[in-house]
Amino acid sequence: MTLILQAVLLLGLIGITLAIIFGKDLMISVVIYCAFSFLTMLLYNIMGAPDVAFTEAVIGVISTVFFIIILKSIDRKTK
Amino acid sequence: MRKTITIILLITAVFVPFIAFNVLPVIGDPSSAPNTHVSDHYIEHAIDECNSPNMVTAVIVDYRAFDTMFETTVMFLAGLSVIMILANRPKKKIFAPSSLKRFRESGHPIYKTVNKDVMISIIEPVILIYAIYVLFHGEVSLGGGFQAGALIGMTYLLDVMVVKREKPIFNLPKKRAAAIAGIGPFIYALTGFISIIGGGLYLEYNKFPFPIHQAELHSIGITAVEIGVTIGVAGTIITILNALMERISFDDDIN
């Protein structure tokens, strides 16, 4: 059961990464990056490292906010 | 001349780690120290030796306290380099999209549903109390200094970004925030000297010169060190935020 869950989460991580890379709108990429962080947190939790999961949850939010601040100063759409 | 020095430094910085990598054990090597006896020792003796039910905390701030001290220092240096690179550039003026402004001024229902100032003001104390809980309960349950510091930094970030106040409650300009980030590793390093006064090694919590039980000495040592880590992390996050805000000045509020 745990193995299946891990496999699903890892596949989700790959899908999210592809979505971030090929996204045209940087704002959407940043929000999806937050989801990446959340899935990583779940993965750490399943693998038995709740300490690391806690850190990932907090840092994921903070880095998303930093990215959004930076997005204000650059062009939102990619060429 | 300066360029030559820079190039020599860069090449050294690239090649010295490669020389160091040869000395490290191969990943997964069954005869390396962590795979033979170190991990088993941690698992068997963590509770007797460190009196900390959370083994992660025992390893990070007790067995490997010296290592964690320089991790905190590295983080402080990272925050400093971010602000040194970003803050020395000219400011860039950002204009908010006019459509949002028009909606807000005409009192569109989107801006009347939730008062986000009040909402965030209610959330902030809860996050802060949770940060204090995580800090002082770190040796028993989840968390520790790093997470508590990140939570405190997040509270400041939310307060600056979302709540519109006439006068901010905590105003931390870039120099003050960087100084606070430096106080953290300083407290950590100072804790190590207290055990030297008691006749022990650096950061050896058993040898604190206080007449109390050994378990309490360990508890005091871990808490003092984690307070240092907390202050360092919170200061670093606020420093990076200041660096980003220095780079861009908003014409309108952010969301």
Chai-1 contact restraints between the chains, C-beta under 6 A:
chainA,res_idxA,chainB,res_idxB,connection_type,confidence,min_distance_angstrom,max_distance_angstrom,comment,restraint_id
A,P50,B,L142,contact,1.0,0.0,6.0,A-B,restraint_1
A,D51,B,V56,contact,1.0,0.0,6.0,A-B,restraint_2
A,D51,B,L142,contact,1.0,0.0,6.0,A-B,restraint_3
A,F54,B,L142,contact,1.0,0.0,6.0,A-B,restraint_4
A,F54,B,G143,contact,1.0,0.0,6.0,A-B,restraint_5
A,F54,B,Q147,contact,1.0,0.0,6.0,A-B,restraint_6
A,T55,B,Q147,contact,1.0,0.0,6.0,A-B,restraint_7
A,V58,B,Q147,contact,1.0,0.0,6.0,A-B,restraint_8
A,V58,B,A150,contact,1.0,0.0,6.0,A-B,restraint_9
A,I62,B,M154,contact,1.0,0.0,6.0,A-B,restraint_10
A,V65,B,L157,contact,1.0,0.0,6.0,A-B,restraint_11
A,I69,B,L244,contact,1.0,0.0,6.0,A-B,restraint_12
A,K72,B,I94,contact,1.0,0.0,6.0,A-B,restraint_13
A,K72,B,I248,contact,1.0,0.0,6.0,A-B,restraint_14
A,S73,B,K92,contact,1.0,0.0,6.0,A-B,restraint_15
A,S73,B,I248,contact,1.0,0.0,6.0,A-B,restraint_16
